[in-house]
Amino acid sequence: MARIRVLVVDDHRIFAESLAAALAAEPDVEVSAAGSGPAALRALERAAAEGRGYDVLLVDAELGAQSAADVPAVPEPRREESAAVHGIALVAGVRAARPGVRCVVLAEKDDPRTAARALQAGASGWVAKDCSLQRLLAVVRGVLRDETHLPPALLTGVLRELTAARKHRTESERLVESLTPREREVLRCMVAGLGRKAVAERLFLSPHTVRTHMQNVLGKLGVHSTLAAVALARRAGVGPEAGPPGPEAGPLRGDVVERGSQLAQ
């Protein structure tokens, strides 16, 4: 029997342990649990190195609400969404690095805006945490058939959010296209978080010239701050200007449970 390898990613210990134990009782499911985003990434890397990669991630929508630096950032979350963004960011990172892994978001409440962002990040499903085990298993098996699962009550709201996001992206792309090639380079440096002096060194320009380019960028984009320009650029899909490699990242933080239903310290 082909076994489905599932990784539960949730920093609520009791819920994670209970869900992992319930799933592990199924004859065709093998389950592990991770207590944070970094722990999940380590578990994925370890499983891939062993040639036994995970098939499905079940990710808490509010994962890492107290530890923003734990997982990759996603573009400009609204302030009211800060409690949910880190789980969605993990989905985006996993889908980018391991497209064969399906992600399902587990949520305590239905939120069309966050559900839409989960789909944009690459999630294949959105499931309430209090749904039945049978419903969750049906979603897990469904996403492995390339199905997308969303509660019917969320459909209208999610479609509205996706339509609005596409409209905003189109407008942002039009504004970015109005920039000259040099101004786009400057904008990418701004997205990378570089200050005026660093941009000048990166592009071999004088600080005065960089200041002029930055002012032009803000004017053409119709914004009044670097942060607003970066937010608009991200909506348009503008990435940071490539530069020399930085120092290696430090070790990831978090706890992981290997092939079991108990969250370890």
DRENPA-3360 file (N, C-alpha, C; in nm, 2 decimals, always signed):
BEGIN
1 = MARIRVLV = +0.08/-0.12/+0.00/+0.00/+0.00/+0.00/+0.09/+0.13/+0.00 ~ +0.06/+0.22/-0.09/+0.14/+0.34/-0.10/+0.09/+0.43/+0.02 ~ +0.19/+0.47/+0.10/+0.16/+0.55/+0.21/+0.17/+0.70/+0.18 ~ +0.08/+0.78/+0.24/+0.09/+0.93/+0.22/+0.17/+0.98/+0.34 ~ +0.27/+1.06/+0.30/+0.35/+1.12/+0.41/+0.31/+1.26/+0.44 ~ +0.26/+1.28/+0.56/+0.20/+1.41/+0.60/+0.29/+1.48/+0.71 ~ +0.31/+1.60/+0.69/+0.38/+1.68/+0.80/+0.28/+1.79/+0.85 ~ +0.25/+1.78/+0.98/+0.17/+1.87/+1.05/+0.26/+1.98/+1.10;
9 = VDDHRIFA = +0.23/+2.11/+1.07/+0.31/+2.22/+1.11/+0.22/+2.32/+1.19 ~ +0.24/+2.31/+1.33/+0.15/+2.39/+1.41/+0.23/+2.41/+1.55 ~ +0.23/+2.54/+1.60/+0.29/+2.56/+1.72/+0.20/+2.55/+1.84 ~ +0.08/+2.50/+1.83/+0.00/+2.46/+1.94/+0.01/+2.31/+1.97 ~ +0.09/+2.28/+2.07/+0.13/+2.15/+2.10/+0.02/+2.05/+2.11 ~ -0.09/+2.08/+2.19/-0.20/+1.98/+2.21/-0.27/+1.95/+2.07 ~ -0.29/+2.06/+2.00/-0.36/+2.04/+1.87/-0.27/+1.95/+1.77 ~ -0.14/+1.99/+1.77/-0.05/+1.92/+1.68/-0.04/+1.77/+1.71;
17 = ESLAAALA = -0.03/+1.74/+1.84/-0.02/+1.60/+1.89/-0.15/+1.53/+1.86 ~ -0.26/+1.59/+1.89/-0.39/+1.52/+1.87/-0.41/+1.49/+1.72 ~ -0.38/+1.59/+1.63/-0.41/+1.57/+1.49/-0.31/+1.47/+1.44 ~ -0.18/+1.47/+1.48/-0.08/+1.37/+1.43/-0.12/+1.23/+1.47 ~ -0.17/+1.22/+1.59/-0.21/+1.09/+1.64/-0.33/+1.03/+1.56 ~ -0.43/+1.12/+1.54/-0.55/+1.08/+1.46/-0.51/+1.04/+1.32 ~ -0.43/+1.11/+1.26/-0.39/+1.08/+1.12/-0.30/+0.95/+1.12 ~ -0.22/+0.93/+1.22/-0.13/+0.82/+1.22/-0.21/+0.69/+1.23;
25 = AEPDVEVS = -0.33/+0.70/+1.28/-0.42/+0.58/+1.29/-0.47/+0.52/+1.16 ~ -0.46/+0.61/+1.05/-0.50/+0.56/+0.92/-0.39/+0.47/+0.86 ~ -0.43/+0.36/+0.80/-0.33/+0.26/+0.75/-0.25/+0.31/+0.64 ~ -0.30/+0.41/+0.56/-0.22/+0.46/+0.45/-0.15/+0.60/+0.47 ~ -0.14/+0.64/+0.60/-0.09/+0.77/+0.63/+0.03/+0.75/+0.73 ~ +0.14/+0.82/+0.69/+0.26/+0.83/+0.78/+0.27/+0.98/+0.82 ~ +0.28/+1.01/+0.94/+0.27/+1.15/+0.98/+0.38/+1.19/+1.08 ~ +0.43/+1.31/+1.06/+0.52/+1.37/+1.16/+0.47/+1.51/+1.19;
33 = AAGSGPAA = +0.53/+1.57/+1.29/+0.48/+1.71/+1.33/+0.60/+1.80/+1.35 ~ +0.59/+1.92/+1.32/+0.69/+2.03/+1.34/+0.62/+2.14/+1.41 ~ +0.70/+2.20/+1.51/+0.64/+2.30/+1.59/+0.67/+2.44/+1.55 ~ +0.73/+2.46/+1.43/+0.76/+2.60/+1.38/+0.79/+2.59/+1.23 ~ +0.80/+2.71/+1.17/+0.84/+2.71/+1.03/+0.98/+2.66/+1.00 ~ +1.08/+2.70/+1.08/+1.21/+2.65/+1.06/+1.22/+2.50/+1.08 ~ +1.15/+2.45/+1.18/+1.15/+2.30/+1.20/+1.09/+2.23/+1.08 ~ +0.98/+2.29/+1.03/+0.92/+2.22/+0.91/+1.02/+2.22/+0.79;
41 = LRALERAA = +1.09/+2.33/+0.77/+1.19/+2.33/+0.66/+1.30/+2.23/+0.68 ~ +1.35/+2.21/+0.81/+1.45/+2.11/+0.84/+1.40/+1.97/+0.81 ~ +1.27/+1.95/+0.85/+1.21/+1.82/+0.83/+1.20/+1.79/+0.68 ~ +1.16/+1.89/+0.60/+1.15/+1.87/+0.46/+1.29/+1.83/+0.40 ~ +1.39/+1.91/+0.44/+1.52/+1.88/+0.39/+1.57/+1.74/+0.43 ~ +1.55/+1.71/+0.55/+1.60/+1.58/+0.60/+1.53/+1.46/+0.52 ~ +1.39/+1.48/+0.50/+1.32/+1.38/+0.44/+1.36/+1.36/+0.29 ~ +1.39/+1.48/+0.23/+1.43/+1.47/+0.09/+1.57/+1.41/+0.07;
49 = AEGRGYDV = +1.66/+1.44/+0.17/+1.79/+1.38/+0.17/+1.78/+1.22/+0.18 ~ +1.68/+1.18/+0.26/+1.66/+1.03/+0.28/+1.59/+0.97/+0.16 ~ +1.54/+1.05/+0.07/+1.46/+1.00/-0.04/+1.32/+0.96/-0.01 ~ +1.27/+1.02/+0.10/+1.14/+0.99/+0.15/+1.06/+1.12/+0.17 ~ +1.05/+1.20/+0.07/+0.99/+1.33/+0.09/+0.85/+1.33/+0.13 ~ +0.80/+1.44/+0.19/+0.66/+1.45/+0.23/+0.57/+1.48/+0.11 ~ +0.45/+1.43/+0.12/+0.35/+1.45/+0.01/+0.27/+1.58/+0.04 ~ +0.23/+1.59/+0.17/+0.13/+1.70/+0.21/+0.18/+1.77/+0.33;
57 = LLVDAELG = +0.17/+1.90/+0.34/+0.19/+1.98/+0.46/+0.06/+2.03/+0.50 ~ +0.03/+2.01/+0.63/-0.09/+2.08/+0.69/-0.03/+2.19/+0.78 ~ -0.06/+2.31/+0.74/+0.01/+2.43/+0.80/-0.10/+2.52/+0.87 ~ -0.07/+2.55/+0.99/-0.15/+2.64/+1.07/-0.14/+2.78/+1.01 ~ -0.26/+2.84/+0.98/-0.27/+2.97/+0.92/-0.20/+3.08/+1.01 ~ -0.20/+3.06/+1.14/-0.15/+3.15/+1.24/-0.01/+3.11/+1.29 ~ +0.06/+3.02/+1.22/+0.19/+2.98/+1.26/+0.29/+3.09/+1.27 ~ +0.36/+3.09/+1.38/+0.47/+3.19/+1.40/+0.42/+3.33/+1.42;
65 = AQSAADVP = +0.30/+3.35/+1.48/+0.25/+3.48/+1.50/+0.35/+3.57/+1.59 ~ +0.42/+3.50/+1.67/+0.51/+3.57/+1.76/+0.66/+3.58/+1.72 ~ +0.68/+3.52/+1.60/+0.82/+3.51/+1.55/+0.83/+3.53/+1.40 ~ +0.83/+3.66/+1.37/+0.82/+3.70/+1.23/+0.94/+3.66/+1.15 ~ +1.06/+3.65/+1.21/+1.18/+3.62/+1.14/+1.20/+3.47/+1.11 ~ +1.11/+3.39/+1.15/+1.13/+3.24/+1.14/+1.12/+3.19/+1.00 ~ +1.03/+3.25/+0.92/+1.00/+3.20/+0.79/+1.02/+3.31/+0.68 ~ +1.03/+3.27/+0.56/+1.04/+3.37/+0.45/+0.93/+3.47/+0.45;
73 = AVPEPRRE = +0.96/+3.60/+0.42/+0.86/+3.70/+0.41/+0.78/+3.69/+0.29 ~ +0.66/+3.74/+0.29/+0.58/+3.76/+0.18/+0.55/+3.91/+0.16 ~ +0.51/+3.95/+0.04/+0.50/+4.09/+0.01/+0.39/+4.16/+0.10 ~ +0.44/+4.26/+0.18/+0.36/+4.36/+0.24/+0.22/+4.32/+0.29 ~ +0.22/+4.23/+0.40/+0.09/+4.20/+0.46/+0.03/+4.32/+0.52 ~ -0.10/+4.32/+0.52/-0.17/+4.43/+0.59/-0.15/+4.41/+0.74 ~ -0.16/+4.51/+0.82/-0.14/+4.50/+0.96/-0.23/+4.41/+1.03 ~ -0.36/+4.41/+0.99/-0.45/+4.32/+1.06/-0.43/+4.17/+1.02;
81 = ESAAVHGI = -0.35/+4.14/+0.92/-0.33/+4.01/+0.88/-0.20/+3.95/+0.94 ~ -0.13/+4.03/+1.03/+0.00/+3.99/+1.08/+0.00/+3.86/+1.15 ~ -0.12/+3.82/+1.22/-0.12/+3.70/+1.29/-0.12/+3.58/+1.20 ~ -0.16/+3.60/+1.07/-0.17/+3.48/+0.98/-0.06/+3.47/+0.88 ~ +0.02/+3.58/+0.86/+0.11/+3.58/+0.75/+0.22/+3.48/+0.75 ~ +0.27/+3.44/+0.86/+0.38/+3.35/+0.87/+0.35/+3.21/+0.82 ~ +0.23/+3.16/+0.85/+0.19/+3.03/+0.79/+0.18/+3.04/+0.64 ~ +0.13/+3.15/+0.59/+0.11/+3.16/+0.45/+0.25/+3.18/+0.38;
89 = ALVAGVRA = +0.34/+3.25/+0.45/+0.48/+3.26/+0.40/+0.55/+3.13/+0.39 ~ +0.52/+3.04/+0.49/+0.58/+2.91/+0.48/+0.53/+2.83/+0.36 ~ +0.40/+2.84/+0.34/+0.35/+2.78/+0.22/+0.42/+2.83/+0.09 ~ +0.43/+2.96/+0.08/+0.50/+3.02/-0.04/+0.64/+2.96/-0.05 ~ +0.71/+2.96/+0.06/+0.85/+2.91/+0.05/+0.86/+2.77/+0.01 ~ +0.77/+2.68/+0.07/+0.78/+2.54/+0.04/+0.74/+2.52/-0.11 ~ +0.63/+2.59/-0.15/+0.59/+2.56/-0.29/+0.69/+2.61/-0.39 ~ +0.77/+2.71/-0.36/+0.87/+2.76/-0.45/+0.99/+2.66/-0.45;
97 = ARPGVRCV = +1.03/+2.61/-0.34/+1.14/+2.52/-0.33/+1.11/+2.37/-0.36 ~ +0.99/+2.33/-0.33/+0.95/+2.19/-0.35/+0.81/+2.18/-0.41 ~ +0.79/+2.21/-0.54/+0.66/+2.22/-0.60/+0.58/+2.09/-0.59 ~ +0.65/+1.98/-0.57/+0.57/+1.85/-0.56/+0.50/+1.83/-0.43 ~ +0.53/+1.92/-0.33/+0.46/+1.91/-0.20/+0.33/+1.99/-0.20 ~ +0.22/+1.92/-0.16/+0.10/+1.99/-0.16/+0.08/+2.05/-0.02 ~ +0.02/+2.17/-0.01/+0.01/+2.24/+0.12/-0.14/+2.27/+0.14 ~ -0.19/+2.24/+0.26/-0.32/+2.26/+0.30/-0.32/+2.35/+0.43;
105 = VLAEKDDP = -0.39/+2.46/+0.43/-0.39/+2.55/+0.54/-0.50/+2.52/+0.64 ~ -0.47/+2.51/+0.77/-0.56/+2.48/+0.87/-0.59/+2.61/+0.94 ~ -0.72/+2.65/+0.95/-0.76/+2.78/+1.01/-0.87/+2.76/+1.12 ~ -0.86/+2.85/+1.22/-0.96/+2.85/+1.32/-1.08/+2.92/+1.28 ~ -1.07/+3.01/+1.18/-1.19/+3.08/+1.13/-1.18/+3.10/+0.99 ~ -1.29/+3.11/+0.92/-1.28/+3.14/+0.77/-1.26/+3.29/+0.75 ~ -1.16/+3.32/+0.67/-1.13/+3.45/+0.64/-1.10/+3.46/+0.49 ~ -1.19/+3.52/+0.41/-1.17/+3.52/+0.26/-1.04/+3.58/+0.22;
113 = RTAARALQ = -1.00/+3.69/+0.29/-0.87/+3.76/+0.25/-0.75/+3.67/+0.27 ~ -0.74/+3.61/+0.39/-0.63/+3.52/+0.41/-0.63/+3.39/+0.33 ~ -0.75/+3.34/+0.30/-0.77/+3.22/+0.22/-0.72/+3.26/+0.08 ~ -0.75/+3.37/+0.03/-0.71/+3.41/-0.11/-0.56/+3.42/-0.11 ~ -0.50/+3.48/-0.01/-0.35/+3.49/+0.00/-0.29/+3.35/+0.01 ~ -0.36/+3.26/+0.07/-0.30/+3.12/+0.08/-0.30/+3.06/-0.06 ~ -0.41/+3.08/-0.13/-0.41/+3.02/-0.27/-0.31/+3.09/-0.36 ~ -0.29/+3.22/-0.34/-0.19/+3.29/-0.42/-0.05/+3.24/-0.39;
121 = AGASGWVA = -0.03/+3.20/-0.26/+0.10/+3.15/-0.22/+0.13/+3.00/-0.27 ~ +0.02/+2.94/-0.31/+0.04/+2.80/-0.37/-0.03/+2.69/-0.29 ~ -0.11/+2.73/-0.19/-0.19/+2.63/-0.11/-0.29/+2.56/-0.20 ~ -0.31/+2.44/-0.18/-0.41/+2.36/-0.25/-0.54/+2.34/-0.18 ~ -0.55/+2.39/-0.05/-0.67/+2.37/+0.03/-0.67/+2.46/+0.15 ~ -0.79/+2.48/+0.20/-0.82/+2.56/+0.32/-0.92/+2.48/+0.40 ~ -0.89/+2.44/+0.52/-0.97/+2.36/+0.60/-0.98/+2.41/+0.74 ~ -1.11/+2.41/+0.80/-1.12/+2.45/+0.93/-1.06/+2.35/+1.03;
129 = KDCSLQRL = -1.00/+2.40/+1.14/-0.94/+2.32/+1.23/-1.04/+2.22/+1.30 ~ -1.16/+2.26/+1.31/-1.26/+2.18/+1.38/-1.34/+2.09/+1.29 ~ -1.29/+2.07/+1.16/-1.36/+1.98/+1.07/-1.34/+1.84/+1.11 ~ -1.42/+1.75/+1.06/-1.40/+1.61/+1.09/-1.28/+1.55/+1.03 ~ -1.23/+1.44/+1.09/-1.11/+1.37/+1.04/-1.14/+1.32/+0.90 ~ -1.26/+1.28/+0.87/-1.30/+1.23/+0.74/-1.29/+1.34/+0.64 ~ -1.33/+1.46/+0.67/-1.32/+1.57/+0.58/-1.18/+1.60/+0.55 ~ -1.09/+1.61/+0.66/-0.95/+1.64/+0.64/-0.88/+1.54/+0.55;
137 = LAVVRGVL = -0.91/+1.41/+0.58/-0.85/+1.30/+0.49/-0.90/+1.32/+0.35 ~ -1.02/+1.35/+0.33/-1.07/+1.37/+0.19/-1.00/+1.48/+0.12 ~ -0.97/+1.59/+0.19/-0.89/+1.70/+0.14/-0.75/+1.66/+0.11 ~ -0.68/+1.59/+0.20/-0.55/+1.54/+0.18/-0.54/+1.45/+0.06 ~ -0.63/+1.36/+0.04/-0.62/+1.27/-0.07/-0.66/+1.35/-0.20 ~ -0.75/+1.45/-0.19/-0.79/+1.52/-0.30/-0.68/+1.61/-0.36 ~ -0.60/+1.68/-0.27/-0.50/+1.77/-0.32/-0.39/+1.68/-0.39 ~ -0.37/+1.56/-0.35/-0.28/+1.47/-0.42/-0.32/+1.44/-0.56;
145 = RDETHLPP = -0.45/+1.46/-0.59/-0.51/+1.44/-0.72/-0.51/+1.57/-0.80 ~ -0.44/+1.67/-0.74/-0.43/+1.81/-0.80/-0.57/+1.88/-0.79 ~ -0.65/+1.85/-0.69/-0.77/+1.92/-0.67/-0.74/+2.04/-0.57 ~ -0.82/+2.14/-0.58/-0.82/+2.25/-0.49/-0.94/+2.25/-0.40 ~ -0.93/+2.25/-0.27/-1.04/+2.24/-0.18/-1.06/+2.37/-0.10 ~ -1.18/+2.42/-0.11/-1.21/+2.55/-0.04/-1.36/+2.53/+0.01 ~ -1.39/+2.57/+0.13/-1.53/+2.57/+0.18/-1.62/+2.65/+0.09 ~ -1.73/+2.60/+0.05/-1.83/+2.67/-0.03/-1.86/+2.81/+0.02;
153 = ALLTGVLR = -1.87/+2.83/+0.15/-1.90/+2.96/+0.20/-1.80/+3.06/+0.18 ~ -1.68/+3.02/+0.14/-1.57/+3.11/+0.12/-1.55/+3.15/-0.03 ~ -1.62/+3.08/-0.12/-1.59/+3.09/-0.26/-1.61/+3.24/-0.31 ~ -1.72/+3.29/-0.28/-1.75/+3.43/-0.33/-1.65/+3.53/-0.28 ~ -1.62/+3.52/-0.15/-1.53/+3.62/-0.09/-1.39/+3.60/-0.14 ~ -1.34/+3.48/-0.16/-1.21/+3.45/-0.22/-1.20/+3.50/-0.36 ~ -1.30/+3.47/-0.44/-1.30/+3.52/-0.58/-1.29/+3.67/-0.58 ~ -1.36/+3.74/-0.49/-1.36/+3.89/-0.49/-1.22/+3.93/-0.46;
161 = ELTAARKH = -1.16/+3.87/-0.36/-1.02/+3.91/-0.32/-0.92/+3.89/-0.43 ~ -0.93/+3.77/-0.50/-0.84/+3.74/-0.61/-0.86/+3.84/-0.72 ~ -0.98/+3.88/-0.75/-1.01/+3.97/-0.86/-0.95/+4.11/-0.82 ~ -0.96/+4.15/-0.70/-0.91/+4.28/-0.65/-0.76/+4.28/-0.66 ~ -0.70/+4.17/-0.62/-0.55/+4.15/-0.62/-0.50/+4.16/-0.76 ~ -0.57/+4.10/-0.85/-0.52/+4.11/-0.99/-0.53/+4.25/-1.04 ~ -0.64/+4.32/-1.01/-0.65/+4.46/-1.05/-0.54/+4.55/-1.00 ~ -0.51/+4.53/-0.87/-0.40/+4.61/-0.81/-0.27/+4.58/-0.87;
169 = RTESERLV = -0.25/+4.45/-0.90/-0.12/+4.41/-0.96/-0.10/+4.47/-1.10 ~ -0.21/+4.47/-1.17/-0.21/+4.52/-1.31/-0.17/+4.67/-1.31 ~ -0.23/+4.74/-1.21/-0.21/+4.89/-1.20/-0.06/+4.91/-1.16 ~ -0.01/+4.83/-1.06/+0.12/+4.84/-1.02/+0.22/+4.81/-1.13 ~ +0.19/+4.71/-1.21/+0.28/+4.68/-1.32/+0.29/+4.79/-1.42 ~ +0.17/+4.86/-1.45/+0.17/+4.97/-1.54/+0.26/+5.08/-1.49 ~ +0.25/+5.11/-1.36/+0.33/+5.22/-1.31/+0.48/+5.18/-1.32 ~ +0.52/+5.06/-1.28/+0.66/+5.02/-1.29/+0.71/+5.03/-1.43;
177 = ESLTPRER = +0.63/+4.99/-1.53/+0.67/+5.00/-1.67/+0.69/+5.14/-1.72 ~ +0.64/+5.24/-1.64/+0.67/+5.38/-1.68/+0.81/+5.42/-1.64 ~ +0.88/+5.34/-1.57/+1.02/+5.38/-1.52/+1.12/+5.35/-1.63 ~ +1.23/+5.43/-1.63/+1.34/+5.40/-1.73/+1.41/+5.28/-1.68 ~ +1.49/+5.21/-1.76/+1.57/+5.10/-1.72/+1.66/+5.13/-1.59 ~ +1.72/+5.25/-1.59/+1.80/+5.28/-1.47/+1.72/+5.30/-1.35 ~ +1.60/+5.36/-1.36/+1.51/+5.38/-1.25/+1.46/+5.24/-1.20 ~ +1.44/+5.15/-1.28/+1.40/+5.01/-1.24/+1.51/+4.95/-1.16;
185 = EVLRCMVA = +1.64/+4.97/-1.20/+1.75/+4.91/-1.13/+1.75/+4.97/-0.99 ~ +1.73/+5.10/-0.98/+1.73/+5.17/-0.85/+1.61/+5.12/-0.76 ~ +1.49/+5.10/-0.83/+1.38/+5.04/-0.75/+1.41/+4.90/-0.70 ~ +1.48/+4.82/-0.78/+1.51/+4.69/-0.73/+1.61/+4.69/-0.61 ~ +1.70/+4.79/-0.62/+1.79/+4.81/-0.50/+1.71/+4.85/-0.38 ~ +1.61/+4.94/-0.40/+1.52/+4.98/-0.29/+1.45/+4.86/-0.23 ~ +1.40/+4.77/-0.32/+1.33/+4.65/-0.27/+1.43/+4.56/-0.19 ~ +1.56/+4.56/-0.23/+1.66/+4.49/-0.16/+1.69/+4.55/-0.02;
193 = GLGRKAVA = +1.64/+4.67/+0.01/+1.66/+4.73/+0.13/+1.79/+4.82/+0.14 ~ +1.84/+4.85/+0.02/+1.97/+4.93/+0.02/+1.94/+5.08/+0.04 ~ +2.02/+5.15/+0.11/+2.01/+5.29/+0.13/+2.08/+5.36/+0.01 ~ +2.08/+5.50/+0.01/+2.13/+5.57/-0.10/+2.27/+5.54/-0.13 ~ +2.36/+5.54/-0.03/+2.50/+5.52/-0.05/+2.52/+5.38/-0.10 ~ +2.45/+5.28/-0.05/+2.47/+5.14/-0.10/+2.43/+5.13/-0.24 ~ +2.32/+5.20/-0.28/+2.27/+5.19/-0.42/+2.38/+5.25/-0.51 ~ +2.43/+5.37/-0.46/+2.54/+5.43/-0.54/+2.66/+5.34/-0.57;
201 = ERLFLSPH = +2.70/+5.27/-0.46/+2.81/+5.18/-0.48/+2.77/+5.06/-0.57 ~ +2.65/+5.01/-0.55/+2.60/+4.89/-0.63/+2.60/+4.93/-0.78 ~ +2.55/+5.05/-0.81/+2.53/+5.08/-0.95/+2.63/+5.17/-1.01 ~ +2.74/+5.20/-0.93/+2.85/+5.28/-0.97/+2.80/+5.42/-1.02 ~ +2.72/+5.48/-0.93/+2.66/+5.61/-0.95/+2.70/+5.70/-0.83 ~ +2.69/+5.83/-0.85/+2.71/+5.93/-0.74/+2.59/+5.93/-0.65 ~ +2.60/+5.95/-0.52/+2.48/+5.96/-0.43/+2.38/+6.07/-0.48 ~ +2.43/+6.18/-0.54/+2.34/+6.28/-0.59/+2.26/+6.22/-0.70;
209 = TVRTHMQN = +2.32/+6.15/-0.79/+2.24/+6.09/-0.90/+2.14/+5.99/-0.85 ~ +2.18/+5.91/-0.75/+2.09/+5.81/-0.70/+1.97/+5.88/-0.63 ~ +2.00/+5.99/-0.56/+1.89/+6.07/-0.50/+1.79/+6.12/-0.61 ~ +1.84/+6.17/-0.72/+1.75/+6.21/-0.83/+1.67/+6.09/-0.88 ~ +1.73/+5.98/-0.90/+1.66/+5.86/-0.95/+1.55/+5.82/-0.85 ~ +1.59/+5.82/-0.72/+1.49/+5.78/-0.62/+1.37/+5.88/-0.62 ~ +1.39/+6.00/-0.63/+1.29/+6.10/-0.64/+1.20/+6.08/-0.76 ~ +1.26/+6.05/-0.87/+1.19/+6.02/-1.00/+1.10/+5.90/-0.98;
217 = VLGKLGVH = +1.16/+5.80/-0.92/+1.08/+5.67/-0.90/+0.96/+5.70/-0.81 ~ +0.98/+5.77/-0.70/+0.86/+5.80/-0.62/+0.76/+5.88/-0.69 ~ +0.80/+5.98/-0.77/+0.71/+6.06/-0.85/+0.63/+5.98/-0.95 ~ +0.70/+5.90/-1.02/+0.63/+5.82/-1.13/+0.54/+5.71/-1.07 ~ +0.57/+5.66/-0.96/+0.49/+5.56/-0.89/+0.37/+5.62/-0.82 ~ +0.38/+5.75/-0.79/+0.27/+5.82/-0.72/+0.27/+5.79/-0.57 ~ +0.39/+5.77/-0.52/+0.40/+5.75/-0.37/+0.49/+5.85/-0.31 ~ +0.49/+5.85/-0.17/+0.56/+5.95/-0.10/+0.67/+5.90/-0.01;
225 = STLAAVAL = +0.70/+5.77/-0.01/+0.80/+5.71/+0.07/+0.86/+5.59/+0.01 ~ +0.98/+5.55/+0.05/+1.04/+5.43/+0.00/+0.96/+5.31/+0.03 ~ +0.91/+5.30/+0.15/+0.83/+5.18/+0.19/+0.71/+5.16/+0.10 ~ +0.64/+5.27/+0.06/+0.53/+5.26/-0.03/+0.57/+5.22/-0.17 ~ +0.69/+5.27/-0.21/+0.74/+5.23/-0.34/+0.78/+5.08/-0.34 ~ +0.84/+5.03/-0.23/+0.87/+4.89/-0.22/+0.75/+4.80/-0.22 ~ +0.64/+4.85/-0.15/+0.52/+4.77/-0.15/+0.46/+4.76/-0.29 ~ +0.45/+4.87/-0.36/+0.40/+4.87/-0.49/+0.48/+4.78/-0.58;
233 = ARRAGVGP = +0.62/+4.79/-0.57/+0.70/+4.71/-0.65/+0.68/+4.56/-0.63 ~ +0.66/+4.52/-0.51/+0.64/+4.38/-0.48/+0.51/+4.34/-0.53 ~ +0.40/+4.42/-0.53/+0.28/+4.39/-0.59/+0.29/+4.36/-0.74 ~ +0.39/+4.44/-0.80/+0.41/+4.42/-0.95/+0.50/+4.31/-0.98 ~ +0.55/+4.24/-0.87/+0.64/+4.13/-0.90/+0.79/+4.16/-0.92 ~ +0.82/+4.29/-0.87/+0.96/+4.33/-0.89/+1.05/+4.27/-0.77 ~ +1.15/+4.20/-0.81/+1.24/+4.14/-0.71/+1.36/+4.23/-0.68 ~ +1.44/+4.20/-0.58/+1.55/+4.28/-0.54/+1.66/+4.27/-0.65;
241 = EAGPPGPE = +1.74/+4.38/-0.66/+1.85/+4.38/-0.75/+1.96/+4.28/-0.70 ~ +2.00/+4.19/-0.79/+2.10/+4.10/-0.75/+2.23/+4.16/-0.71 ~ +2.29/+4.11/-0.61/+2.42/+4.17/-0.56/+2.52/+4.06/-0.52 ~ +2.63/+4.10/-0.46/+2.72/+4.00/-0.42/+2.66/+3.91/-0.31 ~ +2.70/+3.79/-0.30/+2.64/+3.70/-0.20/+2.67/+3.75/-0.06 ~ +2.57/+3.74/+0.03/+2.59/+3.78/+0.17/+2.64/+3.67/+0.25 ~ +2.65/+3.69/+0.38/+2.70/+3.58/+0.47/+2.60/+3.47/+0.48 ~ +2.64/+3.36/+0.50/+2.55/+3.24/+0.51/+2.45/+3.26/+0.63;
249 = AGPLRGDV = +2.33/+3.22/+0.61/+2.23/+3.23/+0.71/+2.26/+3.15/+0.83 ~ +2.22/+3.20/+0.94/+2.25/+3.12/+1.06/+2.16/+3.00/+1.07 ~ +2.17/+2.92/+1.17/+2.09/+2.80/+1.19/+1.94/+2.84/+1.21 ~ +1.85/+2.76/+1.16/+1.71/+2.78/+1.17/+1.67/+2.74/+1.31 ~ +1.57/+2.81/+1.36/+1.52/+2.79/+1.50/+1.39/+2.71/+1.49 ~ +1.36/+2.63/+1.60/+1.24/+2.56/+1.61/+1.25/+2.42/+1.65 ~ +1.14/+2.36/+1.67/+1.14/+2.22/+1.72/+1.08/+2.13/+1.62 ~ +1.12/+2.01/+1.61/+1.07/+1.91/+1.51/+1.05/+1.78/+1.57;
257 = VERGSQLA = +0.94/+1.71/+1.54/+0.92/+1.58/+1.58/+0.94/+1.48/+1.46 ~ +1.03/+1.39/+1.48/+1.06/+1.30/+1.37/+0.97/+1.17/+1.38 ~ +0.88/+1.15/+1.27/+0.81/+1.03/+1.26/+0.73/+0.99/+1.38 ~ +0.66/+1.08/+1.44/+0.58/+1.04/+1.55/+0.47/+1.14/+1.58 ~ +0.40/+1.13/+1.69/+0.29/+1.22/+1.72/+0.32/+1.30/+1.84 ~ +0.45/+1.30/+1.89/+0.48/+1.38/+2.01/+0.57/+1.49/+1.97 ~ +0.54/+1.61/+2.01/+0.62/+1.73/+1.98/+0.73/+1.73/+2.08 ~ +0.86/+1.73/+2.03/+0.97/+1.73/+2.12/+1.02/+1.87/+2.14;
265 = Q = +1.09/+1.89/+2.25/+1.16/+2.01/+2.27/+1.29/+2.02/+2.19;
% end
